[in-house]
Amino acid sequence: MREAPPLLLAGVGDEASPDLDGQLETLRRLGFRGIELRTLDGIAIADLDPARFAAAARRIAEEGMSVVALASRIGGWARPVCGPFGRDLGELRTLADRAHALGCRFIRVMSYPNQGLDGAGWRHESMRRLAELVELAAELDVILLHENCSGWASQGVEQTLAMLREIESPHLGLLFDVGNARVARQDPVAFLRRVLPHVRHVHVKDVVLGVDGAAQFTWPGEGEARLAECLSMLEAAGYAGAIAIEPHLAHIPHLGITADTGTLRESFVEFGSRFERIARAAWRAGRSR
């Protein structure tokens, strides 16, 4: 009998396959019980027409898969801080409705890349927008999870903690991406140690930085993200949330890179299998502390 995983293991679905059936099948092959939804057939979850979303929700329920988070484009790499804010408020309203329909409360956001403002102006506008989004999230009964990926609060741990102090709310938490910390030339273990009490969801990728600083994504455990140490730290702290793989090996959305469906699935399964072995060992190490 297959040993039950120590965590709710999940995956960002569109890194495995463009279509929902492919996403679910690939996660089923791994034995993972959770899915994070970002796109279906290249369409963002918030942009699916109601009938198509309803059909997807039924299919996920039939599969018995837990939706651990919805990925939004709010504050992300393609939505700079001076862009139209109304579309973000509208997207949040749509995603909140869809999150509730899926039995999920977590929506991933970022904190707006700069667009010609000075440092103080960037901080002020990004925090103003996030505060309004968090207020709306409270009304809609969802929780925004800021990912350390793009925007003002992703520059480093001090900015992340400043955001949490300035917008103190149970409707704002953190999505800690182990690999993203290293991509930003940060020490993932040191970053996690400072933000650990606020982490509600985790992404896993691994990466090596070249001499030019360029990121090369790798198999888990073969990069510089200190993955096993981060997992052990999470276990020792009593983390009980989901951990979702986001390999970025065959599909890197922000770079417009994707492989054929067969390659996507096989790469995802290989990454997930390697990660699960690391996770089991790290969880045992965390328990021994």
C-alpha positions as CSV (number, residue, x, y, z in Angstrom):
1,M,0.0,0.0,0.0
2,R,1.3,3.4,-0.9
3,E,2.2,5.4,2.2
4,A,0.1,8.5,2.7
5,P,2.0,11.7,1.9
6,P,3.1,13.8,4.9
7,L,1.3,16.8,3.4
8,L,-1.4,17.8,1.0
9,L,0.8,17.5,-2.1
10,A,-0.5,19.5,-5.1
11,G,0.5,20.9,-8.4
12,V,0.0,24.0,-10.5
13,G,-2.2,22.3,-13.1
14,D,-1.2,24.0,-16.3
15,E,2.4,23.1,-15.8
16,A,1.3,19.5,-16.4
17,S,-1.1,20.0,-19.3
18,P,-3.2,22.8,-21.0
19,D,-6.5,21.0,-20.5
20,L,-8.2,20.0,-17.3
21,D,-8.5,16.3,-18.0
22,G,-4.7,16.2,-18.6
23,Q,-4.0,18.2,-15.5
24,L,-6.1,15.8,-13.4
25,E,-4.7,12.7,-15.0
26,T,-1.2,13.8,-14.4
27,L,-1.8,14.6,-10.7
28,R,-3.6,11.3,-10.3
29,R,-0.5,9.5,-11.7
30,L,1.5,11.1,-8.9
31,G,-1.0,10.4,-6.3
32,F,-1.3,14.1,-5.4
33,R,-4.6,15.2,-4.0
34,G,-4.5,18.9,-4.7
35,I,-4.6,21.2,-7.7
36,E,-3.9,24.9,-8.0
37,L,-5.8,26.4,-11.0
38,R,-4.2,29.0,-13.2
39,T,-5.4,28.4,-16.8
40,L,-7.4,25.9,-18.7
41,D,-6.5,25.6,-22.4
42,G,-4.6,28.9,-22.0
43,I,-7.6,30.8,-20.6
44,A,-7.2,32.3,-17.1
45,I,-9.7,31.0,-14.6
46,A,-11.3,34.4,-14.2
47,D,-11.9,34.6,-17.9
48,L,-13.6,31.3,-18.4
49,D,-17.3,31.7,-19.5
50,P,-19.7,30.6,-16.7
51,A,-20.8,27.4,-18.5
52,R,-17.2,26.3,-19.0
53,F,-16.2,27.1,-15.5
54,A,-19.3,25.1,-14.1
55,A,-18.3,22.1,-16.2
56,A,-14.7,22.3,-14.9
57,A,-15.9,22.6,-11.3
58,R,-18.1,19.5,-11.8
59,R,-15.2,17.5,-13.3
60,I,-12.9,18.4,-10.4
61,A,-15.5,17.4,-7.9
62,E,-16.0,14.1,-9.7
63,E,-12.3,13.5,-9.5
64,G,-12.3,14.1,-5.7
65,M,-9.5,16.6,-6.2
66,S,-9.0,19.5,-3.7
67,V,-8.5,22.9,-5.1
68,V,-5.8,24.5,-3.0
69,A,-5.6,27.9,-4.5
70,L,-6.6,30.0,-7.6
71,A,-3.8,32.0,-9.3
72,S,-4.8,35.5,-10.3
73,R,-3.0,38.0,-12.5
74,I,-3.5,40.7,-9.8
75,G,-0.4,42.7,-9.2
76,G,1.6,40.3,-11.4
77,W,4.4,40.7,-13.9
78,A,2.1,41.8,-16.7
79,R,0.1,44.3,-14.5
80,P,2.4,47.2,-13.4
81,V,1.5,49.6,-10.7
82,C,0.1,52.4,-12.9
83,G,-2.1,50.1,-14.9
84,P,-5.9,50.1,-14.6
85,F,-6.9,49.0,-11.1
86,G,-10.5,48.3,-11.9
87,R,-9.7,45.1,-13.8
88,D,-8.0,43.8,-10.6
89,L,-11.0,44.5,-8.5
90,G,-13.2,42.9,-11.1
91,E,-11.0,39.8,-11.3
92,L,-11.0,39.4,-7.6
93,R,-14.8,39.5,-7.5
94,T,-15.0,36.8,-10.2
95,L,-12.3,34.6,-8.6
96,A,-13.9,34.9,-5.1
97,D,-17.2,33.6,-6.5
98,R,-15.3,30.8,-8.3
99,A,-13.2,30.0,-5.2
100,H,-16.3,29.5,-3.1
101,A,-17.8,27.3,-5.8
102,L,-14.7,25.1,-5.7
103,G,-14.5,25.0,-1.9
104,C,-11.3,27.1,-1.8
105,R,-10.5,30.5,-0.1
106,F,-7.0,31.2,-1.3
107,I,-6.3,33.5,-4.2
108,R,-2.7,34.3,-5.3
109,V,-1.7,37.9,-5.9
110,M,1.5,39.9,-6.2
111,S,2.4,43.5,-5.5
112,Y,2.8,45.3,-8.8
113,P,6.0,45.8,-10.7
114,N,7.1,49.4,-10.9
115,Q,6.1,51.7,-13.9
116,G,8.1,54.9,-13.7
117,L,7.5,55.9,-10.1
118,D,10.2,56.7,-7.6
119,G,10.7,54.3,-4.7
120,A,8.4,56.0,-2.3
121,G,5.7,56.4,-5.0
122,W,6.0,52.7,-5.9
123,R,5.6,51.6,-2.3
124,H,2.7,54.0,-1.7
125,E,0.7,53.0,-4.8
126,S,1.3,49.2,-4.5
127,M,0.3,49.3,-0.8
128,R,-2.7,51.4,-1.5
129,R,-3.9,48.9,-4.1
130,L,-3.2,45.9,-1.9
131,A,-5.0,47.4,1.1
132,E,-8.1,48.0,-1.0
133,L,-7.9,44.5,-2.4
134,V,-7.6,43.0,1.1
135,E,-10.6,45.0,2.2
136,L,-12.6,43.6,-0.7
137,A,-11.3,40.1,0.1
138,A,-12.7,40.5,3.6
139,E,-16.1,41.4,2.2
140,L,-15.9,38.4,-0.2
141,D,-14.6,36.0,2.5
142,V,-11.5,35.0,0.7
143,I,-7.8,35.2,1.6
144,L,-5.2,36.8,-0.6
145,L,-1.8,35.1,-0.7
146,H,1.1,37.3,-1.7
147,E,3.7,35.4,-3.7
148,N,7.3,36.4,-3.6
149,C,7.5,36.8,-7.3
150,S,6.8,40.2,-8.7
151,G,6.1,43.7,-7.2
152,W,7.2,46.0,-4.4
153,A,6.9,43.5,-1.5
154,S,8.8,40.8,-3.5
155,Q,12.1,42.8,-3.4
156,G,13.2,41.2,-0.2
157,V,12.1,40.0,3.2
158,E,12.1,43.5,4.7
159,Q,9.6,44.7,2.1
160,T,7.5,41.5,2.6
161,L,7.3,42.1,6.4
162,A,6.6,45.8,5.9
163,M,3.6,44.9,3.7
164,L,2.3,42.6,6.4
165,R,2.7,45.3,9.1
166,E,1.0,47.9,7.0
167,I,-1.9,45.7,5.9
168,E,-2.5,43.7,9.0
169,S,-5.5,41.4,8.2
170,P,-6.5,37.7,8.4
171,H,-7.4,38.1,4.8
172,L,-3.7,38.6,3.7
173,G,-1.1,35.9,4.0
174,L,2.0,34.6,2.1
175,L,2.6,32.1,-0.6
176,F,6.2,31.2,-0.2
177,D,7.9,30.1,-3.5
178,V,11.1,28.3,-2.6
179,G,12.7,28.8,-6.0
180,N,11.6,32.4,-6.5
181,A,13.6,33.4,-3.4
182,R,16.8,32.2,-5.1
183,V,15.8,33.7,-8.4
184,A,15.7,37.0,-6.6
185,R,19.2,36.3,-5.2
186,Q,17.9,35.7,-1.7
187,D,18.7,32.9,0.7
188,P,15.5,30.9,0.7
189,V,16.1,29.5,4.2
190,A,16.8,32.9,5.7
191,F,13.8,34.4,3.9
192,L,11.5,31.6,5.2
193,R,12.8,31.8,8.7
194,R,11.6,35.5,8.9
195,V,8.2,35.0,7.3
196,L,7.3,31.5,8.5
197,P,4.3,32.4,10.8
198,H,2.6,34.1,7.8
199,V,3.0,31.3,5.2
200,R,-0.3,29.7,4.2
201,H,0.7,28.0,0.9
202,V,4.0,26.9,-0.7
203,H,5.3,26.6,-4.3
204,V,8.2,24.3,-5.2
205,K,10.7,24.8,-8.0
206,D,14.5,24.6,-7.9
207,V,17.0,26.8,-9.7
208,V,20.7,27.5,-10.4
209,L,21.9,31.0,-11.0
210,G,24.5,31.4,-13.7
211,V,27.5,33.6,-13.5
212,D,25.4,36.2,-15.3
213,G,22.7,35.9,-12.8
214,A,20.3,34.2,-15.2
215,A,18.1,31.5,-13.7
216,Q,18.2,27.9,-14.9
217,F,15.4,25.8,-13.5
218,T,16.4,22.3,-12.4
219,W,15.1,19.0,-11.0
220,P,14.2,19.4,-7.3
221,G,17.2,19.0,-5.1
222,E,19.7,19.8,-7.8
223,G,19.5,23.5,-7.5
224,E,20.3,26.2,-5.0
225,A,16.9,26.7,-3.4
226,R,17.8,24.7,-0.3
227,L,14.5,22.8,-0.8
228,A,15.0,20.1,1.8
229,E,16.0,22.6,4.5
230,C,13.0,24.7,3.8
231,L,10.7,21.7,4.0
232,S,12.2,20.6,7.3
233,M,11.7,24.1,8.7
234,L,8.1,24.1,7.6
235,E,7.4,20.7,9.2
236,A,9.2,21.7,12.5
237,A,7.0,24.8,12.6
238,G,3.8,22.7,12.3
239,Y,2.9,23.8,8.7
240,A,-0.2,22.0,7.7
241,G,-1.0,23.7,4.3
242,A,-0.6,22.5,0.8
243,I,2.7,22.3,-1.1
244,A,2.3,22.7,-4.9
245,I,5.0,21.9,-7.4
246,E,5.5,24.5,-10.2
247,P,8.5,23.0,-12.0
248,H,9.1,25.7,-14.7
249,L,11.0,23.1,-16.7
250,A,8.7,22.6,-19.7
251,H,6.3,25.5,-19.1
252,I,7.4,29.0,-18.1
253,P,4.4,31.3,-18.6
254,H,6.1,34.6,-18.1
255,L,8.7,33.7,-20.7
256,G,6.2,32.3,-23.2
257,I,7.9,28.9,-23.1
258,T,6.0,25.7,-23.3
259,A,6.6,22.2,-24.6
260,D,4.3,19.7,-26.3
261,T,1.7,18.0,-24.1
262,G,3.5,14.7,-23.8
263,T,6.7,16.4,-22.6
264,L,4.8,18.6,-20.2
265,R,3.2,15.6,-18.5
266,E,6.3,13.4,-18.3
267,S,8.4,16.2,-17.0
268,F,5.8,17.1,-14.4
269,V,5.5,13.5,-13.2
270,E,9.3,13.1,-13.0
271,F,9.6,16.4,-11.0
272,G,6.8,15.4,-8.7
273,S,8.2,11.9,-8.1
274,R,11.6,13.4,-7.2
275,F,10.0,16.1,-5.0
276,E,7.9,13.6,-3.1
277,R,11.0,11.6,-2.1
278,I,12.7,14.8,-0.9
279,A,9.5,15.9,1.0
280,R,9.2,12.6,2.8
281,A,12.9,12.7,4.0
282,A,12.7,16.3,4.9
283,W,9.5,15.8,6.9
284,R,11.1,13.0,8.9
285,A,14.1,15.3,9.5
286,G,11.8,18.1,10.7
287,R,10.0,15.8,13.1
288,S,13.3,14.8,14.6
289,R,14.2,18.3,15.7
